[in-house]
Amino acid sequence: MFYVLSKILHFLTIPFVIIIGLFVFSASTKNERKKKLLFKIGLVLMLFFSNDFIANEAMRAWEVAPVRYSSLKKHYKVAIILSGFTKIHADYDDRIFLGLDRVTHAVHLYKIGVIEKFLISGGSGTLVKKRLLEADQIAQVLEIMGVSKDDILTESISRNTHESSIEVAKILTPQVKPEDCLLITSANHMRRSQACFNKVNFPAQAFSTDLLSHRTEFTFEKIVIPSTNALWFWQLLFKEVIGCIIYKAAGYI
């Protein structure tokens, strides 16, 4: 039930959904004063959440910045890759679609000898179960990219970050120490991920990927022109911030 409620809450807090809701209520109410107020609030929120400059600065403040390769240890026994970035396309079930770079950065580290093995964590994060679980999909991609099958472990039980931290800790403890592991996920998801792994006493070193934010740019385009990309940034931010609040309330972090 908690899992389903968290999905519903995430949908209801998407900024674009909130804005559309305000416009719909504005159009449907017969109270002229309320109609104008709801429309103005919706318009202000639309301008705010579509501002690329504000969205980028908010994302920069939230993301856990990637570490340089030179700051890593020379060798890690396991790279823990959290799933949640594969794409399902019913018309092309003969291939796997990846939207992010957690795999490419991890494979690079493997190729240069920094990573010894992979543990891919994650089954299906959707309410409707997929035919092929994400961990298995990512494992296939790693093999295609030249990673030995013997160096790939998977766990496909978990549905979210909390469950991933529990299952990964079960698999690796006590054979592998947390300091000998890299935790690989997107920069905007790293705060919640680290908190979950710390909660289960497995504080692996963070290795952020998929950096979305960029350097501050004081340009007309960034400050004035509305951007749909900004709406996407806020959607991801809301998901993570609210996710952290829910996880804290549930005792997951």
C-alpha positions as CSV (number, residue, x, y, z in Angstrom):
1,M,0.0,0.0,0.0
2,F,2.8,2.4,0.9
3,Y,4.4,1.7,-2.5
4,V,1.2,2.6,-4.4
5,L,0.5,5.7,-2.3
6,S,4.0,7.0,-3.0
7,K,3.5,6.6,-6.7
8,I,0.1,8.5,-6.5
9,L,1.7,11.3,-4.4
10,H,4.5,11.7,-6.9
11,F,2.0,12.2,-9.7
12,L,-0.1,14.7,-7.8
13,T,3.0,16.8,-7.0
14,I,4.3,17.1,-10.5
15,P,4.4,20.9,-11.1
16,F,2.8,20.7,-14.6
17,V,-0.1,18.6,-13.1
18,I,-0.6,21.2,-10.4
19,I,-0.6,24.1,-13.0
20,I,-3.1,22.3,-15.3
21,G,-5.2,21.5,-12.2
22,L,-5.4,25.2,-11.3
23,F,-6.4,26.2,-14.9
24,V,-9.0,23.5,-15.0
25,F,-10.5,24.6,-11.6
26,S,-10.3,28.2,-12.8
27,A,-12.3,27.4,-16.0
28,S,-14.9,25.3,-14.1
29,T,-15.7,27.5,-11.2
30,K,-18.6,30.0,-11.4
31,N,-17.2,32.3,-8.8
32,E,-15.5,35.1,-10.7
33,R,-13.2,36.1,-7.9
34,K,-12.0,32.5,-7.4
35,K,-11.7,32.1,-11.2
36,K,-9.4,35.0,-11.5
37,L,-7.4,34.1,-8.5
38,L,-6.8,30.5,-9.6
39,F,-5.9,31.6,-13.1
40,K,-3.3,34.1,-11.7
41,I,-1.8,31.6,-9.4
42,G,-1.5,29.1,-12.3
43,L,0.1,31.7,-14.6
44,V,2.6,32.7,-11.9
45,L,3.5,29.1,-11.2
46,M,3.9,28.4,-15.0
47,L,6.3,31.3,-15.4
48,F,8.3,30.3,-12.3
49,F,8.6,26.6,-13.0
50,S,9.4,27.2,-16.7
51,N,12.3,29.5,-15.9
52,D,15.4,27.8,-16.9
53,F,17.7,29.9,-14.7
54,I,15.8,29.2,-11.5
55,A,15.3,25.5,-12.3
56,N,19.0,25.0,-13.0
57,E,20.1,26.7,-9.8
58,A,17.7,24.6,-7.8
59,M,19.0,21.4,-9.5
60,R,22.6,22.5,-8.9
61,A,21.9,22.9,-5.2
62,W,20.3,19.5,-4.9
63,E,22.5,17.3,-7.1
64,V,25.5,15.5,-5.5
65,A,28.3,16.5,-7.8
66,P,30.3,13.7,-9.6
67,V,33.8,12.9,-8.3
68,R,36.8,13.0,-10.6
69,Y,38.4,9.7,-11.4
70,S,41.7,11.0,-9.8
71,S,40.0,11.2,-6.4
72,L,38.9,7.5,-6.5
73,K,40.8,4.7,-5.0
74,K,42.8,2.5,-7.4
75,H,40.5,-0.4,-7.0
76,Y,36.9,-1.2,-5.9
77,K,35.6,-4.7,-5.6
78,V,32.0,-4.0,-6.5
79,A,30.2,-1.2,-8.4
80,I,26.5,-1.1,-7.3
81,I,24.4,0.2,-10.2
82,L,20.9,1.3,-9.2
83,S,18.3,0.7,-12.0
84,G,15.5,2.9,-13.0
85,F,16.7,4.2,-16.3
86,T,15.7,1.6,-18.9
87,K,12.9,2.3,-21.4
88,I,10.3,-0.1,-22.6
89,H,9.1,0.2,-26.2
90,A,6.5,-2.4,-27.1
91,D,7.2,-2.0,-30.8
92,Y,10.9,-2.8,-30.5
93,D,11.2,-5.7,-28.0
94,D,14.3,-7.0,-29.7
95,R,16.6,-4.4,-28.1
96,I,17.1,-2.4,-24.9
97,F,16.7,1.3,-24.6
98,L,18.9,3.2,-22.1
99,G,18.3,6.8,-21.3
100,L,21.2,7.6,-19.0
101,D,24.9,7.1,-18.6
102,R,25.3,5.1,-15.4
103,V,26.4,2.1,-17.5
104,T,28.9,3.9,-19.7
105,H,30.7,5.5,-16.9
106,A,30.7,2.3,-14.9
107,V,32.0,0.3,-17.9
108,H,34.8,2.9,-18.4
109,L,35.9,2.3,-14.8
110,Y,35.8,-1.5,-15.4
111,K,37.9,-1.2,-18.5
112,I,40.6,0.8,-16.8
113,G,40.7,-1.6,-13.9
114,V,39.1,0.5,-11.2
115,I,36.1,-1.8,-10.8
116,E,36.3,-5.6,-10.4
117,K,32.6,-6.6,-10.5
118,F,29.1,-5.2,-10.9
119,L,26.0,-5.6,-8.8
120,I,22.9,-4.3,-10.6
121,S,20.0,-3.7,-8.3
122,G,16.4,-3.3,-9.3
123,G,13.4,-5.3,-10.6
124,S,10.5,-3.3,-11.7
125,G,9.6,0.2,-10.4
126,T,6.2,0.3,-12.1
127,L,2.9,-0.8,-10.8
128,V,2.5,-3.1,-13.8
129,K,5.2,-5.7,-13.8
130,K,7.5,-5.8,-16.9
131,R,8.2,-8.9,-18.8
132,L,12.0,-8.4,-18.4
133,L,13.3,-7.0,-15.1
134,E,15.6,-4.0,-15.2
135,A,18.6,-5.6,-13.6
136,D,18.5,-8.4,-16.2
137,Q,18.2,-5.8,-19.0
138,I,21.2,-3.8,-17.8
139,A,23.2,-7.1,-17.3
140,Q,22.6,-7.8,-21.0
141,V,23.9,-4.3,-22.0
142,L,27.1,-4.8,-19.8
143,E,27.8,-8.1,-21.6
144,I,27.3,-6.4,-25.0
145,M,29.8,-3.8,-23.9
146,G,32.4,-6.4,-23.2
147,V,32.0,-7.1,-19.5
148,S,32.5,-10.7,-18.5
149,K,29.3,-12.5,-17.4
150,D,31.3,-13.8,-14.4
151,D,31.7,-10.2,-13.2
152,I,28.0,-9.4,-13.2
153,L,25.7,-10.0,-10.2
154,T,22.0,-9.0,-10.2
155,E,19.2,-8.6,-7.8
156,S,15.8,-8.1,-9.2
157,I,13.6,-8.3,-6.1
158,S,13.7,-4.6,-5.1
159,R,11.2,-2.1,-6.5
160,N,12.6,1.1,-5.0
161,T,15.7,2.6,-3.5
162,H,14.8,1.5,0.0
163,E,14.4,-2.1,-1.0
164,S,17.6,-1.9,-3.1
165,S,19.7,-0.9,-0.2
166,I,18.4,-3.8,1.9
167,E,18.9,-6.4,-0.8
168,V,22.4,-5.2,-1.8
169,A,23.5,-5.2,1.9
170,K,22.2,-8.7,2.2
171,I,24.2,-9.9,-0.8
172,L,27.5,-8.1,0.0
173,T,27.7,-8.3,3.8
174,P,30.1,-9.5,5.2
175,Q,32.1,-10.6,2.1
176,V,32.6,-7.0,0.8
177,K,33.3,-3.9,2.9
178,P,31.3,-0.7,2.0
179,E,34.4,1.3,1.4
180,D,35.4,-1.2,-1.3
181,C,32.1,-0.4,-3.2
182,L,31.0,2.4,-5.5
183,L,27.3,3.4,-5.4
184,I,26.4,4.5,-8.9
185,T,23.2,6.4,-9.6
186,S,22.1,9.8,-11.0
187,A,23.3,13.0,-9.3
188,N,19.8,14.1,-8.5
189,H,19.0,10.7,-6.9
190,M,22.2,10.3,-4.9
191,R,21.0,12.0,-1.7
192,R,18.2,9.6,-1.2
193,S,20.3,6.6,-2.3
194,Q,23.2,7.4,0.1
195,A,20.7,8.0,3.0
196,C,19.1,4.6,2.3
197,F,22.5,2.7,2.2
198,N,23.7,4.6,5.3
199,K,20.5,3.4,7.1
200,V,21.3,-0.2,6.5
201,N,25.0,0.3,7.6
202,F,26.4,0.0,4.1
203,P,27.9,3.5,3.3
204,A,29.4,2.8,-0.1
205,Q,31.2,5.7,-1.8
206,A,29.0,7.8,-4.0
207,F,29.7,8.0,-7.7
208,S,27.2,10.3,-9.3
209,T,26.3,10.2,-13.0
210,D,23.8,11.8,-15.3
211,L,24.5,15.3,-14.2
212,L,21.6,17.5,-15.3
213,S,22.6,21.0,-14.1
214,H,25.2,23.2,-15.7
215,R,27.2,26.3,-14.7
216,T,25.2,29.4,-13.9
217,E,24.5,31.4,-17.1
218,F,23.2,35.0,-16.9
219,T,21.9,35.1,-20.5
220,F,18.6,36.4,-21.9
221,E,17.6,32.9,-23.1
222,K,18.1,31.3,-19.6
223,I,16.6,34.1,-17.6
224,V,13.6,35.2,-19.7
225,I,12.6,32.6,-22.2
226,P,10.3,29.8,-20.8
227,S,11.7,26.3,-21.1
228,T,10.0,22.9,-21.0
229,N,13.3,21.5,-19.8
230,A,12.9,23.6,-16.6
231,L,9.5,21.9,-16.0
232,W,11.3,18.5,-16.3
233,F,14.0,19.6,-13.8
234,W,11.3,20.6,-11.2
235,Q,9.5,17.3,-11.7
236,L,12.6,15.4,-10.9
237,L,13.4,17.7,-7.9
238,F,9.9,17.3,-6.5
239,K,10.1,13.5,-6.9
240,E,13.4,13.4,-4.9
241,V,12.6,15.9,-2.2
242,I,9.1,14.4,-1.6
243,G,10.7,10.9,-1.8
244,C,13.2,11.9,1.0
245,I,10.3,13.3,3.1
246,I,8.3,10.1,2.7
247,Y,11.3,7.9,3.4
248,K,12.1,9.9,6.5
249,A,8.6,9.5,7.8
250,A,8.6,5.8,7.1
251,G,12.0,5.3,8.8
252,Y,13.8,4.3,5.6
253,I,16.5,7.0,6.0
